[in-house]
Amino acid sequence: MPDLTTRIGNLTMRSPVMLASGTVGYGPEYEGIIDFGVTGAIVTKTITLKLREGNAPPRLVETHGGLLNAIGLENVGLERFLAEKLREAARLGVPVVASVAGTSPEEFGQLAAAVGERDEVAAIELNISCPNVERPRNPVWSDPAAVTEIVSAARAATSKTLSLKLSPNTSDILSVAEAAERAGADALTVANTLPGMRIDIKRRRPALGNTTGGLSGAALMPVNLALVWKVAGHVSIPVIGSGGLADTGDALEFLAAGAAAVQVGTALFANPAAPAEIVKGLETYMEENNLASMDELIGMAREERRICTETT
Ligand SMILES: Cc1cc2nc3c(=O)[nH]c(=O)nc-3n(C[C@H](O)[C@H](O)[C@H](O)COP(=O)(O)O)c2cc1C
């Protein structure tokens, strides 16, 4: 049997297939629907220091090949997450990655310290890339100096594995990735959603209460795949791929581009069996191609890997 064990910093997963933040709540909501037994890890809904009620409805609208969401980081807040949600998630028997978002480096540090000291938390994802909250002219996700401060604050607060979730909505993702690596991130999640909108012609209004939302699903896949390719070729920390993954073929493309693990999100709404199907599909692919471990799969489409495999 091929070995699908995947390591991201100190996080060891039985497979490279993770569940993306915000698409499975805190986990238990999907008990009996998703097969957690094969899942690598669950990334819980992003939490903030204080509870957030999120944006005005409608918050979801379908579009060609995808979904627009403008949830606005609705969450129970740090206190209730620590008191209830985390314990419930840990009972699922799958590593829990806690996603957190602060409004300043200090807040990121506070959140990382609070979730980092809990045994139930296997790793932390720092979400700097939600497009549906405040809309600053110069968002942190495009600003290497701000990213340095955020990652440094979180790094000083915890020794748990830290992944920074980048945005595809930036012209220079490599500078941001580099800054995160230098400041001590153990991994990069590439990437979040892209801003978009639809108009409801009947109401003559934007379809989403927030006007714009984040585009996820199949339409996003080639965009984020290209970013994974770029980032994985530039940094030496692992990259976790996210964006429109729906089946084994999509997962193989992200892994071949250099992702060490992948996250499934929007696809779960149409097919909650997708993670289990992808794990099975990866096993079959590895068996058929005589690949024994994830190391042989990761980056297999990259020229540097091809030269390496052709000459050894
Ligand atoms: C309804 C919904 C809610 C989301 N909430 C969050 C969130 O709280 N934190 C976060 O980092 N990403 C959030 N995301 C982004 C996903 O985690 C994922 O990165 C993105 O949707 C791209 O992957 P996908 O096309 O497989 O969904 C959300 C996505 C959707 C569709």
The ligand as a Tripos MOL2 file, in Angstrom:
@<TRIPOS>MOLECULE
LIG
   31    33     1     0     0
SMALL
NO_CHARGES

@<TRIPOS>ATOM
      1 C1        -18.9230   29.4630    2.6320 C.3       1 LIG1
      2 C2        -17.4470   29.6440    2.7440 C.ar      1 LIG1
      3 C3        -16.9050   30.1110    3.9370 C.ar      1 LIG1
      4 C4        -15.5180   30.2840    4.0620 C.ar      1 LIG1
      5 N1        -15.0110   30.7140    5.2520 N.ar      1 LIG1
      6 C5        -13.6600   30.8130    5.4070 C.ar      1 LIG1
      7 C6        -13.0860   31.1470    6.6670 C.ar      1 LIG1
      8 O1        -13.7740   31.3540    7.6630 O.2       1 LIG1
      9 N2        -11.7300   31.2300    6.7380 N.ar      1 LIG1
     10 C7        -10.9040   30.9780    5.6730 C.ar      1 LIG1
     11 O2         -9.6730   31.0440    5.8120 O.2       1 LIG1
     12 N3        -11.4250   30.6260    4.4650 N.ar      1 LIG1
     13 C8        -12.7750   30.5340    4.3160 C.ar      1 LIG1
     14 N4        -13.2860   30.1560    3.1100 N.ar      1 LIG1
     15 C9        -12.3650   29.8880    1.9940 C.3       1 LIG1
     16 C10       -12.0790   28.3890    1.8770 C.3       1 LIG1
     17 O3        -11.4460   27.8890    3.0340 O.3       1 LIG1
     18 C11       -11.2120   28.0830    0.6480 C.3       1 LIG1
     19 O4         -9.8800   28.5750    0.8650 O.3       1 LIG1
     20 C12       -11.7360   28.7050   -0.6260 C.3       1 LIG1
     21 O5        -13.1540   28.5760   -0.6760 O.3       1 LIG1
     22 C13       -11.1560   28.0600   -1.8880 C.3       1 LIG1
     23 O6        -11.3130   26.6700   -1.8900 O.3       1 LIG1
     24 P1        -12.5950   25.8990   -2.5010 P.3       1 LIG1
     25 O7        -12.8060   26.4250   -3.8870 O.co2     1 LIG1
     26 O8        -12.2050   24.4580   -2.4410 O.co2     1 LIG1
     27 O9        -13.7480   26.2250   -1.6080 O.co2     1 LIG1
     28 C14       -14.6630   29.9830    2.9580 C.ar      1 LIG1
     29 C15       -15.2260   29.5260    1.7680 C.ar      1 LIG1
     30 C16       -16.5970   29.3580    1.6430 C.ar      1 LIG1
     31 C17       -17.1430   28.8380    0.3410 C.3       1 LIG1
@<TRIPOS>BOND
     1     1     2 1
     2     2     3 ar
     3     2    30 ar
     4     3     4 ar
     5     4     5 ar
     6     4    28 ar
     7     5     6 ar
     8     6     7 ar
     9     6    13 1
    10     7     8 2
    11     7     9 ar
    12     9    10 ar
    13    10    11 2
    14    10    12 ar
    15    12    13 ar
    16    13    14 ar
    17    14    15 1
    18    14    28 ar
    19    15    16 1
    20    16    17 1
    21    16    18 1
    22    18    19 1
    23    18    20 1
    24    20    21 1
    25    20    22 1
    26    22    23 1
    27    23    24 1
    28    24    25 2
    29    24    26 1
    30    24    27 1
    31    28    29 ar
    32    29    30 ar
    33    30    31 1
@<TRIPOS>SUBSTRUCTURE
     1 LIG1         1 GROUP 0 **** ****
